[in-house]
Each structure stands twice: as structure tokens, then as C-alpha cells.
Amino acid sequence: FKTPGLRDVARTPPYMHDGQLKTLEEVVEFYNEGGKKHPRLDGEMMPLKLNAVEKRQLVEFLGSLNGRVQDGY
């Protein structure tokens, strides 16, 4: 399946396939913790171990991907 792009990701809450996460901060924390443990969790899913500054910077980066499409592009 095709993974959606990140353009305008900050404008498209809620997140995840079931809408369980309401903010980008929640998404970053979810992945920072290595996801929720369950039998079908991919074995390569691991905690990111980001500190508070890195998490904030990641959320700010994702927010910077908002934009508008210009004519001809």
C-alpha cells in the first residue's frame, strides 16, 4: 500500500488509521515510546529515545511542511 506524504500533515488530525491520536505531539510520543505493545507489533519497532527538545523540534519540522500549491507546480 502507498504511504501518504507529509505535506500539510499538521492540518489533517486526527492521526493513525483509527484516529486515536489527536495531535502531532501525541504521534511523536507514540513513536518515541516504540508504539503500543501487542502481538502483531513489528519486531523492528523500537523506541526513538528522543529528548524533550528533539520531540519539540520534530513537531515543529512537521508543522513546517504546511504550504500552498502554486500554479504550474
Backbone bond lengths (Angstrom), bond angles and torsions (degrees), N, CA, C in turn:
res aa  C-N    CA-C-N  psi(-1)  N-CA   C-N-CA  omega(-1)  CA-C   N-CA-C  phi
1 F - - - 1.443 - - 1.512 109.44 -
2 K 1.321 116.27 159.99 1.455 121.89 -177.70 1.525 110.41 -89.76
3 T 1.301 115.94 129.95 1.461 121.21 175.03 1.523 108.14 -82.18
4 P 1.336 117.89 129.44 1.466 119.55 -179.40 1.531 111.75 -65.79
5 G 1.313 115.88 152.46 1.458 120.94 177.23 1.525 111.61 -71.35
6 L 1.328 115.88 173.20 1.461 120.94 -178.26 1.525 113.66 -99.90
7 R 1.335 118.25 -3.16 1.462 119.13 179.01 1.524 109.06 -58.06
8 D 1.326 115.65 131.24 1.467 123.51 178.44 1.528 113.43 62.84
9 V 1.323 118.00 22.55 1.464 120.52 -178.46 1.536 111.65 -59.12
10 A 1.320 118.16 -32.34 1.469 120.57 -179.78 1.528 112.01 -69.37
11 R 1.323 117.01 -14.87 1.471 121.32 -178.50 1.529 112.71 -99.28
12 T 1.332 117.63 6.78 1.462 119.14 -172.26 1.532 114.78 -124.33
13 P 1.342 118.44 38.84 1.464 117.18 176.28 1.524 109.95 -70.75
14 P 1.284 119.72 161.92 1.465 127.81 -1.27 1.521 110.59 -78.83
15 Y 1.317 115.60 170.46 1.465 121.90 -173.00 1.518 112.01 -113.95
16 M 1.305 115.58 164.45 1.459 127.63 -177.37 1.527 108.66 81.37
17 H 1.296 116.62 167.37 1.466 121.22 -173.95 1.525 112.51 -63.81
18 D 1.335 116.78 -24.15 1.459 119.78 -177.58 1.526 113.55 -113.98
19 G 1.323 117.26 8.17 1.458 120.96 178.18 1.512 114.41 71.25
20 Q 1.324 117.45 20.71 1.460 120.85 -175.00 1.528 113.84 -70.24
21 L 1.322 118.47 -23.09 1.462 121.37 -178.36 1.522 109.48 -109.27
22 K 1.329 115.33 127.19 1.468 120.46 -171.26 1.524 113.93 -92.69
23 T 1.345 118.20 -20.68 1.459 120.73 -176.04 1.530 110.44 -133.85
24 L 1.328 115.53 161.73 1.453 119.59 174.90 1.526 110.83 -64.63
25 E 1.319 116.59 -32.72 1.469 119.73 176.95 1.525 110.45 -60.06
26 E 1.329 117.04 -41.35 1.466 120.66 177.87 1.529 111.34 -65.20
27 V 1.331 116.60 -38.25 1.466 120.46 178.84 1.529 110.15 -64.09
28 V 1.323 116.18 -47.45 1.467 120.01 -179.85 1.530 109.83 -61.31
29 E 1.318 117.76 -42.10 1.469 120.48 179.17 1.530 111.11 -65.23
30 F 1.312 117.46 -39.64 1.464 122.20 177.86 1.530 110.11 -55.73
31 Y 1.338 116.31 -51.05 1.462 119.81 -179.65 1.523 111.71 -72.55
32 N 1.316 117.45 -31.80 1.461 120.46 177.98 1.526 110.92 -62.11
33 E 1.331 116.26 -33.13 1.464 121.09 179.34 1.533 112.51 -85.64
34 G 1.314 117.39 -4.05 1.465 120.58 179.57 1.506 113.70 87.49
35 G 1.327 117.50 20.35 1.461 121.49 179.95 1.519 111.45 80.11
36 K 1.316 114.92 -178.09 1.467 120.93 177.04 1.519 108.40 -93.95
37 K 1.304 116.56 131.07 1.464 120.85 -177.94 1.522 110.95 -68.88
38 H 1.333 116.23 128.98 1.452 122.94 173.77 1.527 107.57 -160.52
39 P 1.320 118.33 163.57 1.462 121.29 -174.11 1.527 115.26 -58.17
40 R 1.332 118.38 -29.85 1.464 120.59 -177.22 1.524 113.69 -95.75
41 L 1.332 117.78 8.12 1.464 120.66 178.83 1.524 109.40 -63.89
42 D 1.303 116.68 130.83 1.460 121.47 179.34 1.527 109.28 -56.25
43 G 1.319 116.58 132.23 1.455 121.76 -178.41 1.517 113.90 -63.53
44 E 1.314 116.99 -17.88 1.463 120.13 178.78 1.521 112.89 -90.40
45 M 1.322 117.60 -3.12 1.467 121.21 177.43 1.520 108.25 -74.09
46 M 1.327 115.77 118.98 1.454 120.70 -177.47 1.521 109.71 -134.48
47 P 1.341 117.51 153.72 1.464 119.71 176.64 1.528 110.87 -58.71
48 L 1.326 115.66 143.21 1.462 120.53 179.51 1.522 111.88 -80.03
49 K 1.318 116.66 -27.85 1.474 122.61 -180.00 1.531 111.95 61.87
50 L 1.330 116.25 40.69 1.459 120.66 176.03 1.521 109.49 -80.15
51 N 1.327 116.51 145.20 1.466 119.13 174.17 1.527 108.85 -87.28
52 A 1.316 116.84 177.03 1.464 121.51 -174.83 1.531 111.93 -59.18
53 V 1.321 117.09 -40.43 1.474 120.56 -179.62 1.526 110.00 -66.17
54 E 1.316 117.62 -44.47 1.464 121.16 -179.92 1.523 111.37 -63.70
55 K 1.325 117.72 -39.87 1.467 120.46 177.53 1.523 110.68 -63.39
56 R 1.324 116.86 -43.94 1.466 120.67 179.11 1.525 110.27 -63.06
57 Q 1.337 117.07 -41.94 1.463 120.66 179.32 1.525 111.66 -64.71
58 L 1.310 117.51 -37.82 1.462 120.96 178.24 1.527 110.71 -64.92
59 V 1.318 117.05 -44.04 1.465 120.87 177.85 1.530 109.89 -62.48
60 E 1.334 117.32 -42.07 1.463 120.54 178.42 1.530 111.02 -63.79
61 F 1.335 117.29 -40.06 1.460 120.50 177.29 1.526 110.81 -61.36
62 L 1.331 116.30 -47.33 1.462 119.64 179.82 1.527 110.70 -60.09
63 G 1.332 116.48 -38.39 1.462 120.60 176.98 1.517 112.62 -65.78
64 S 1.326 117.00 -28.18 1.468 120.41 -179.29 1.523 112.62 -74.06
65 L 1.319 117.65 -8.42 1.462 121.03 -178.85 1.526 111.68 -83.90
66 N 1.315 116.73 2.68 1.466 120.35 173.64 1.515 108.22 -73.45
67 G 1.283 116.01 146.84 1.453 119.57 178.63 1.504 110.03 -174.86
68 R 1.284 114.61 -177.10 1.454 118.85 176.67 1.516 108.03 -123.67
69 V 1.293 115.44 146.92 1.451 121.11 179.05 1.527 107.95 -80.57
70 Q 1.318 114.92 129.86 1.465 119.67 179.26 1.524 108.97 -92.15
71 D 1.325 115.23 152.33 1.466 119.95 177.67 1.515 110.29 -57.81
72 G 1.316 116.46 135.13 1.450 121.16 176.26 1.511 114.12 88.28
73 Y 1.326 118.45 0.64 1.471 120.50 -179.77 1.485 111.68 -120.13
